[in-house]
Amino acid sequence: MPKVILQISYEIKPEKREEYLELAKELKNHFAGERKNNYMIFEQKSKKNFFVEQFVCNSIEEYESLEDGITESGEELVNRLETLIKDGKARYATLLEVQ
């Protein structure tokens, strides 16, 4: 079964960096801790305040369950994140493993 990677990239408002870094801890605790997703957050080395969230799913079914299984607390975290994103723009990329 091919793996699926979901990447969500966005830039944070510079004045909201510290607030974002605290929220990032909560996001990681929720998605990697409570939900047991293979979830990481990266900051682009050459561009401060540009972040990429990455979910690695073991199947297309696991990928499809990401949104279906979001809890109220997960939704609240995502809503808080949206207020910190510069210009409110996030980009999504879904990658399928080549077999």
N, C-alpha and C positions, 0 to 999 in steps of 0.2 A: 504494500500500500504506500503510495507516495506521501511524503510529508508536505505540509502547507505552512508557509510563513506569511503572517500578516504584519506589515510595517505601517506605522502611523507616524508621520513626520510633521513637525510644526516648529515655529519660532515663538519663544516666550517674550513678552514685553520686558525690556531690560529692568525696569523698576519693580517687576514682580518676580525676579529671579529667586530670592530667598523664600518667598511664599511657595513658588513652584517646587523648589528642592524639598521642602517639607511635605508638600503634596505628593511628590514622587515617592517618598518613603511609604506613604499611606497606600499609593497605587500598587507598589511592589508587595507590600504586606497583604493587600487584598487579593490581587490576581495570582501571585506566586505562592503566597502563604495559604490563605483561606480557600481559594478556588483551585489551588494546585496546578495552575497553568504554567507552562514553560514560558516565562515572561521576563523581559529585561528592558531597561531604559538606557539609552546611550546618548551622549552629547557629542556632536560633531567636533572633531579635534580642531579644525580650521575655522570654525564659526561659532563663537560663544552664543549661548542661548538658543541654539538650534538642536532639537532633541528628536530622537527616534525611539518609539516604543516598538517592541518586537514580541510577537507571540509565535512560538513554534508548535505546530499541531502535528500529531502522529497520523492523522487521517483527515479526509474531507469532512467526515461526520463531526470530528472534534472541532474543526474550524467552524462549521455551521452552528455548533452549539455555543460558540462564544457569545453571540448576541442574544440567542434564545435564553441562555442561562444567566443573564446579568441580573444581579440582585438589586434591591432598592439602595443598599449602601454603595454598590458599585456604580449605579446610575448617579448617585449624589457626587461621588468622586469625579466622574466624567463631566458632570455639569460644572463643578468648581474649576476643573481644568480648562474648560471652554472659555471661562472669563479671563484666563491668563494668556491665552494665545494671541499673538500679535496679528492684527487684522482679521481675527477669527477664522483663519484659514489653516486647515490641516489637509495633508495629502495621504492617501491610502494606497498601498501596493500589496497585492496578493500574489505570492510566488508559489508555484507548484514544482515539486521535486521531479527532475527528469529521471525516468526509470530506465 
